[in-house]
């Protein structure tokens, strides 16, 4: 009887050892979850800053002022496929000056402020946006004729048309460069002793940095 029990015990131990040596069939660990980055879109509100240079192609009797400008921008874009449409407005403090002389003697011609309110339409090529723009433009013009002790400040309204390129470095930050042609109305100054005309057709080249919400 003892021999039978000892044989059974040895057989159990041998079976356990063989089972331990068999390969396991555990499932491989689950792969780490993959989170796809969000697809970039130009849709959304944005604010920004801009700065550049402006100069005129004509100035009438007062010459054409030129100089620098800097200001702020606010706008909204909406993207459908590759097409992007939006509205943009900006205000710039300007320092465009022209001092000279004409048949009426010395004169001064200065632009202190410029605002625009424009529509934009463009094509998105990934994070790059090629666009055209057009709308309203207005400037604050100061004109003077010291010899006649004359000075005038008037708001000159006109249009703004142009094109630009904007590139998004991140989902929120983009930079742009644009050109605007700003044809403005003319103003005639008359008196019993003089008559002078001021024309303004400006070219604006500027860069900007925007933050999209």
Rosetta silent file (secondary structure, phi, psi, omega in degrees, C-alpha in Angstrom):
SEQUENCE: XXXXXXXXXXXXXXXXXXXXXXXXXXXXXXXXXXXXXXXXXXXXXXXXXXXXXXXXXXXXXXXXXXXXXXXXXXXXXXXXXXXXXXXXXXXXXXXXXXXXXXXXXXXXXXXXXXXXXXXXXXXXXXXXXXXXXXXXXXXXXXXXXXXXXXXXXXXXXXXXXXXXXXXXXXXXXXXXXXXXXXXXXXXXXXXXXXXXXXXXXXXXXXXXXXXXX
SCORE:     score description
SCORE:     0.000 S_00000001
   1 L     0.000  -40.356 -179.995    0.000    0.000    0.000 S_00000001
   2 H   -63.923  -37.842 -179.910    2.818    2.344    0.831 S_00000001
   3 H   -64.978  -37.605  179.344    4.419    1.662   -2.530 S_00000001
   4 H   -65.524  -45.083  179.854    1.178    2.536   -4.330 S_00000001
   5 H   -64.293  -40.902  179.274    0.817    5.843   -2.464 S_00000001
   6 H   -64.732  -39.136  178.969    4.473    6.727   -3.077 S_00000001
   7 H   -65.068  -41.667  179.287    4.117    6.013   -6.805 S_00000001
   8 H   -64.336  -40.235  179.595    0.988    8.171   -7.038 S_00000001
   9 H   -64.433  -44.114  179.164    2.722   11.041   -5.219 S_00000001
  10 H   -63.032  -38.489  179.016    5.732   10.866   -7.543 S_00000001
  11 H   -65.409  -38.436  178.278    3.469   10.851  -10.589 S_00000001
  12 H   -64.896  -41.149  179.324    1.662   13.990   -9.350 S_00000001
  13 H   -65.143  -42.250  179.279    4.943   15.806   -8.788 S_00000001
  14 H   -63.014  -40.205  178.960    6.172   14.854  -12.254 S_00000001
  15 H   -63.729  -41.325  179.669    2.927   16.062  -13.868 S_00000001
  16 H   -63.817  -40.985 -179.717    3.171   19.419  -12.072 S_00000001
  17 H   -65.247  -41.494  179.028    6.757   19.899  -13.217 S_00000001
  18 H   -65.428  -39.000  179.403    5.866   19.118  -16.839 S_00000001
  19 H   -64.859  -36.022  179.574    2.916   21.529  -16.739 S_00000001
  20 H   -66.267  -28.613 -178.687    5.189   24.301  -15.438 S_00000001
  21 H   -82.732  -10.971 -179.408    7.494   23.772  -18.416 S_00000001
  22 L   -71.296  146.370  178.158    4.714   24.134  -21.023 S_00000001
  23 L   -65.454  145.583  179.229    4.501   27.496  -22.920 S_00000001
  24 L   -83.336  161.330 -179.105    1.913   29.981  -21.674 S_00000001
  25 L  -125.316   40.076  179.408   -0.937   31.309  -23.852 S_00000001
  26 L   -73.108  144.296  178.020   -1.512   34.760  -22.291 S_00000001
  27 L   -68.628  143.697  177.945   -2.927   37.476  -24.582 S_00000001
  28 L   -64.471  154.927 -179.385   -0.422   40.230  -25.576 S_00000001
  29 L   -64.653  146.662 -179.649   -0.818   43.576  -23.753 S_00000001
  30 L   -66.551  139.022  178.834   -3.253   46.031  -25.338 S_00000001
  31 L   -65.383  152.304  178.327   -1.573   48.766  -27.412 S_00000001
  32 L   -62.907  140.158 -179.176   -1.485   52.275  -25.974 S_00000001
  33 L   -62.811  143.052  179.738   -4.464   54.354  -27.152 S_00000001
  34 L  -105.777  125.086  179.269   -3.760   56.719  -30.104 S_00000001
  35 L  -108.389  110.753 -179.636   -5.149   60.212  -29.957 S_00000001
  36 L   -71.138  134.082  177.635   -5.251   61.864  -33.395 S_00000001
  37 L   -63.667  146.428 -179.701   -4.379   65.573  -33.295 S_00000001
  38 L   -64.159  142.126  178.141   -7.333   67.853  -34.106 S_00000001
  39 L   -69.796  131.994 -177.664   -7.586   68.961  -37.728 S_00000001
  40 L   -70.864  140.192  176.678   -6.639   72.627  -38.073 S_00000001
  41 L  -137.680  144.463  176.528   -9.401   75.023  -39.102 S_00000001
  42 L   -81.733   -5.989 -177.903   -9.404   78.771  -39.744 S_00000001
  43 L   -64.636  132.536  175.537  -12.900   79.082  -38.289 S_00000001
  44 E   141.037  166.123  175.165  -13.114   81.350  -35.259 S_00000001
  45 E   -80.980  152.122  177.623  -12.725   84.823  -33.822 S_00000001
  46 E  -149.464  156.804  173.792   -9.274   86.392  -33.602 S_00000001
  47 E  -131.508  158.940 -178.810   -7.497   89.517  -32.389 S_00000001
  48 E  -168.603 -177.253  175.479   -4.060   90.779  -33.311 S_00000001
  49 E  -124.934  154.834  178.689   -1.557   93.546  -33.843 S_00000001
  50 E  -146.570  162.098  177.120   -0.187   94.937  -37.077 S_00000001
  51 E  -165.295  156.587 -179.985    2.361   97.439  -38.313 S_00000001
  52 E   175.646 -147.002 -174.752    3.962   98.631  -41.505 S_00000001
  53 E  -133.381  146.304  176.147    4.440  101.493  -43.924 S_00000001
  54 E  -136.612  145.605  177.976    2.125  103.678  -45.962 S_00000001
  55 E  -156.343  157.744 -175.993    2.699  106.163  -48.751 S_00000001
  56 E  -102.940  154.840  175.945    0.742  107.946  -51.439 S_00000001
  57 L   -96.531  -11.231  175.167    0.901  107.893  -55.204 S_00000001
  58 L  -157.530  160.071 -179.514   -0.502  111.421  -55.491 S_00000001
  59 L  -147.665    4.434 -178.661   -1.237  114.309  -53.218 S_00000001
  60 H    66.692 -141.665 -179.669   -2.538  117.141  -55.349 S_00000001
  61 H   -72.366   -9.836 -174.574   -1.259  120.546  -54.342 S_00000001
  62 H  -108.852    7.249 -178.174   -0.151  119.199  -50.965 S_00000001
  63 L    68.933  176.062 -175.041    2.075  116.314  -51.952 S_00000001
  64 L  -113.785  122.395 -179.088    1.629  112.791  -50.678 S_00000001
  65 L   -73.620  153.816  176.329    2.355  111.881  -47.039 S_00000001
  66 E  -149.256  158.914 -179.930    4.272  108.729  -46.105 S_00000001
  67 E   158.352 -165.238 -176.251    5.477  107.039  -42.942 S_00000001
  68 E   -95.488  165.705  176.872    4.838  104.250  -40.480 S_00000001
  69 E  -152.148  151.738  179.692    1.707  102.900  -38.830 S_00000001
  70 E  -152.954  144.818 -178.266    0.876  100.442  -36.053 S_00000001
  71 E  -174.076 -159.255 -176.527   -2.376   99.231  -34.527 S_00000001
  72 E  -121.639  160.582 -175.741   -4.793   96.446  -33.649 S_00000001
  73 E  -135.427  145.907  172.166   -6.983   93.991  -35.551 S_00000001
  74 E  -141.178  143.459 -178.298  -10.162   92.032  -34.829 S_00000001
  75 E  -168.060  179.056  178.409  -11.927   89.586  -37.116 S_00000001
  76 E  -145.503  135.074  175.565  -13.770   86.330  -37.756 S_00000001
  77 E  -118.368  152.114  173.000  -13.174   83.544  -40.286 S_00000001
  78 E  -136.340  125.767 -176.046  -15.374   80.650  -41.377 S_00000001
  79 E  -109.129  131.504  172.562  -13.931   77.705  -43.312 S_00000001
  80 E  -126.609  109.772 -174.165  -15.848   75.335  -45.615 S_00000001
  81 L    64.187 -125.588  176.408  -13.521   72.798  -47.209 S_00000001
  82 L   -94.437   -7.398 -177.671  -10.616   74.829  -48.533 S_00000001
  83 E   -86.163  133.711  179.455  -12.663   78.032  -48.878 S_00000001
  84 E  -126.735  128.254  176.302  -12.340   80.629  -46.110 S_00000001
  85 E  -126.673  149.217 -179.149  -14.512   83.740  -45.775 S_00000001
  86 E  -168.578  178.628  176.402  -14.458   86.353  -43.058 S_00000001
  87 E  -124.961  143.818 -179.006  -14.699   89.925  -41.851 S_00000001
  88 E  -143.986  138.927  175.216  -11.832   92.012  -40.492 S_00000001
  89 E  -133.046  149.990  178.616  -11.515   95.469  -38.987 S_00000001
  90 E  -151.040  156.341  173.258   -8.512   97.399  -37.763 S_00000001
  91 E  -127.032  134.453  178.997   -7.412  100.714  -36.358 S_00000001
  92 E  -128.647  132.416  166.259   -3.909  102.075  -36.870 S_00000001
  93 E   -77.923  129.081 -174.318   -2.129  105.019  -35.349 S_00000001
  94 E  -120.425  151.959  174.928   -0.324  106.576  -38.277 S_00000001
  95 E  -134.070   63.105  179.225    2.551  108.983  -38.691 S_00000001
  96 E   -97.846  119.361 -174.467    2.324  109.774  -42.403 S_00000001
  97 E  -130.129  151.040  169.928    3.731  113.226  -43.148 S_00000001
  98 E  -149.214  116.233  175.546    4.526  115.459  -46.083 S_00000001
  99 E  -117.001  131.372 -178.386    5.950  118.952  -45.661 S_00000001
 100 E  -163.101 -154.132 -179.707    6.763  121.014  -48.720 S_00000001
 101 E  -147.132  145.659  174.088    5.904  124.106  -50.676 S_00000001
 102 E  -134.637 -163.546 -177.467    3.663  124.930  -53.627 S_00000001
 103 L   -64.120  -16.065  179.622    2.476  128.100  -55.333 S_00000001
 104 L   -94.254    1.773 -179.296    0.683  128.964  -52.088 S_00000001
 105 E   101.665 -163.567 -179.452    3.862  128.713  -50.026 S_00000001
 106 E   -61.525  150.063  177.110    4.790  126.128  -47.373 S_00000001
 107 E  -143.922  162.930  172.716    2.284  123.409  -46.552 S_00000001
 108 E  -132.425  139.012  179.881    1.844  120.458  -44.241 S_00000001
 109 E  -137.706  116.898 -172.178   -0.066  117.255  -44.980 S_00000001
 110 E  -139.298  140.301  174.071   -0.398  114.637  -42.228 S_00000001
 111 E  -113.930  123.941 -177.017   -2.399  111.480  -41.532 S_00000001
 112 E   -99.297  -33.237 -175.674   -2.839  110.593  -37.850 S_00000001
 113 E  -140.594  152.550  173.581   -5.256  107.637  -37.896 S_00000001
 114 E  -143.596  135.896  174.118   -6.542  105.000  -40.290 S_00000001
 115 E  -127.784  149.538  172.463   -9.378  102.487  -39.929 S_00000001
 116 E  -136.901  151.811  172.534  -10.603   99.775  -42.282 S_00000001
 117 E  -137.486  110.946 -167.372  -13.589   97.395  -42.271 S_00000001
 118 E  -134.439  156.084  167.407  -13.186   94.713  -44.913 S_00000001
 119 E   -93.518  150.105  176.160  -14.391   91.329  -46.127 S_00000001
 120 E  -127.799  144.075  175.138  -11.827   88.583  -46.744 S_00000001
 121 E  -144.857  134.813 -176.780  -12.060   85.524  -48.999 S_00000001
 122 E  -159.285 -177.168  179.573   -9.347   82.990  -49.619 S_00000001
 123 E  -120.023  127.770  178.431   -8.131   79.453  -50.155 S_00000001
 124 E   -89.850  126.632  174.659   -6.566   77.413  -47.345 S_00000001
 125 E  -115.701   81.571 -172.191   -3.575   75.293  -48.292 S_00000001
 126 L    68.797 -121.184  179.594   -3.079   73.447  -45.037 S_00000001
 127 L   -91.224    2.815  176.890   -1.946   76.052  -42.550 S_00000001
 128 E  -101.206  140.455  179.523   -1.377   78.694  -45.241 S_00000001
 129 E  -126.911  117.475  173.531   -4.159   81.044  -46.304 S_00000001
 130 E   -98.921  126.292 -173.598   -4.055   83.040  -49.546 S_00000001
 131 E  -141.126  158.326  168.569   -6.710   85.756  -49.523 S_00000001
 132 E  -116.028  157.726 -175.477   -8.086   88.854  -51.188 S_00000001
 133 E  -148.276  152.535  178.442   -9.790   91.624  -49.244 S_00000001
 134 E  -166.034  150.185  179.171  -11.887   94.723  -49.834 S_00000001
 135 E   166.854 -145.530 -174.930  -14.096   97.207  -48.038 S_00000001
 136 E   -91.868  147.378  171.420  -14.148  100.602  -46.352 S_00000001
 137 E  -140.871  145.315  176.348  -11.183  102.758  -45.336 S_00000001
 138 E  -144.749  146.474 -179.875  -11.033  106.113  -43.598 S_00000001
 139 E  -135.182  153.624  176.148   -8.213  108.410  -42.465 S_00000001
 140 E   -99.378  113.863 -173.390   -7.859  111.497  -40.303 S_00000001
 141 E  -111.823  132.783  174.570   -6.069  114.169  -42.372 S_00000001
 142 E  -115.905  121.568 -177.866   -4.535  117.409  -41.119 S_00000001
 143 E  -122.482  138.256 -177.846   -3.697  119.985  -43.780 S_00000001
 144 E  -140.869  148.230  171.917   -2.096  123.370  -43.194 S_00000001
 145 E  -128.477   90.432 -174.666   -0.998  126.487  -45.106 S_00000001
 146 H   -57.397  -35.475 -177.713    1.084  128.492  -42.625 S_00000001
 147 H   -61.278  -33.142 -179.857    1.401  131.528  -44.904 S_00000001
 148 H   -98.563    7.904 -176.938   -2.390  131.922  -44.837 S_00000001
 149 L    53.002   40.682 -175.979   -2.660  130.894  -41.175 S_00000001
 150 E  -113.986  136.316  171.654   -4.886  128.079  -42.388 S_00000001
 151 E  -147.274  148.111 -177.240   -5.227  124.565  -40.982 S_00000001
 152 E  -144.785  140.682  173.250   -7.910  121.933  -41.409 S_00000001
 153 E  -121.857  121.096 -179.182   -8.664  118.511  -39.955 S_00000001
 154 E  -138.841  153.519  177.098  -11.069  116.332  -41.897 S_00000001
 155 E   -93.919  119.424 -177.035  -12.061  112.676  -42.043 S_00000001
 156 E  -103.905  122.082 -178.427  -11.459  111.297  -45.520 S_00000001
 157 E  -106.022  147.924  178.869  -13.438  108.188  -46.524 S_00000001
 158 E  -165.768 -144.469 -176.293  -12.694  105.782  -49.347 S_00000001
 159 E  -125.201  166.275  173.968  -12.018  102.132  -50.084 S_00000001
 160 E  -139.235  123.978  176.958   -9.404   99.492  -49.327 S_00000001
 161 E  -133.456  145.772 -178.702   -8.619   96.598  -51.663 S_00000001
 162 E  -179.819 -163.657 -178.087   -5.716   94.187  -51.516 S_00000001
 163 E  -153.597  162.470 -178.997   -4.362   90.695  -50.966 S_00000001
 164 E  -165.005  176.964  177.639   -2.245   88.827  -48.464 S_00000001
 165 E  -132.225  130.869  177.563   -0.819   85.614  -47.096 S_00000001
 166 E  -126.309  140.222 -179.259   -1.406   84.284  -43.574 S_00000001
 167 E  -131.148  131.699  179.753    0.258   81.247  -41.995 S_00000001
 168 E   -93.638  112.510  178.212   -0.777   79.468  -38.783 S_00000001
 169 L   -77.240  -32.698  174.280    2.237   78.350  -36.754 S_00000001
 170 L  -134.350 -177.721  178.087   -0.018   76.752  -34.125 S_00000001
 171 L   -68.309  -12.974 -176.798   -3.767   76.199  -33.819 S_00000001
 172 L  -119.443  -24.780 -172.298   -4.023   79.643  -32.209 S_00000001
 173 E  -114.078  129.149  178.252   -1.181   81.835  -33.497 S_00000001
 174 E  -137.472  157.382  177.047   -0.769   83.035  -37.084 S_00000001
 175 E  -126.088  149.026 -177.862    1.238   85.691  -38.898 S_00000001
 176 E  -138.808  158.722  170.848    0.299   87.594  -42.046 S_00000001
 177 E  -135.988  134.721 -176.308    1.693   89.967  -44.633 S_00000001
 178 E  -147.709  159.787  174.869   -0.600   92.047  -46.839 S_00000001
 179 E  -122.202  135.172  176.384   -0.830   94.903  -49.312 S_00000001
 180 E  -126.975  133.192  169.321   -3.729   97.374  -49.409 S_00000001
 181 E  -101.670  125.379 -172.403   -4.477  100.020  -52.006 S_00000001
 182 E  -122.152   89.849  174.450   -6.497  102.807  -50.387 S_00000001
 183 E   -81.163  124.404 -177.727   -8.031  105.321  -52.813 S_00000001
 184 E  -116.002  161.343  179.910   -9.520  108.210  -50.825 S_00000001
 185 E   -69.284  166.513  177.960  -11.597  111.171  -51.821 S_00000001
 186 E  -101.102  158.063  179.286  -10.171  114.580  -52.612 S_00000001
 187 E  -132.465  130.228  178.304  -10.679  117.786  -50.691 S_00000001
 188 E  -108.106  129.103  179.031  -10.576  121.306  -52.143 S_00000001
 189 E  -107.764  121.975 -177.571   -9.709  124.247  -49.904 S_00000001
 190 E  -128.103  151.600  176.718  -10.850  127.638  -51.185 S_00000001
 191 L  -153.975  174.117  179.260  -10.697  131.181  -49.949 S_00000001
 192 L   -64.105  -19.487 -176.013  -10.883  134.620  -51.511 S_00000001
 193 L  -113.991   -7.872 -178.408   -7.119  134.504  -51.962 S_00000001
 194 L  -156.068  163.118  172.965   -6.336  130.840  -52.721 S_00000001
 195 E  -148.830  126.657 -178.549   -7.628  127.491  -53.915 S_00000001
 196 E  -141.576  148.094 -177.257   -5.820  124.199  -53.312 S_00000001
 197 E  -120.291  136.298  178.071   -6.730  120.547  -53.794 S_00000001
 198 E  -115.328  117.325  175.005   -5.645  117.584  -51.690 S_00000001
 199 E  -109.066  145.447  177.846   -5.758  114.084  -53.253 S_00000001
 200 E  -138.044  119.957  171.941   -4.913  110.897  -51.387 S_00000001
 201 E  -135.116  102.563 -170.722   -4.309  107.445  -52.882 S_00000001
 202 E   -98.505  149.426  168.310   -2.328  105.370  -50.419 S_00000001
 203 E  -114.239  126.277 -177.055   -0.417  102.105  -50.685 S_00000001
 204 E  -117.022  126.040  173.737   -0.169  100.197  -47.405 S_00000001
 205 E  -120.796  122.847 -176.786    2.280   97.353  -46.767 S_00000001
 206 E  -151.279  160.758  175.794    2.062   95.754  -43.345 S_00000001
 207 E  -119.613  157.727 -178.922    2.573   92.604  -41.317 S_00000001
 208 E  -148.522  159.888  176.229    0.481   91.265  -38.455 S_00000001
 209 E  -128.216  123.823 -175.631    0.320   88.669  -35.688 S_00000001
 210 E  -117.234  150.941  173.092   -3.069   87.170  -34.759 S_00000001
 211 E  -120.179  120.594 -178.855   -4.406   85.021  -31.929 S_00000001
 212 E   -98.517  133.254 -179.801   -7.432   82.821  -32.748 S_00000001
 213 L   -83.474    0.000    0.000   -9.766   81.764  -29.970 S_00000001
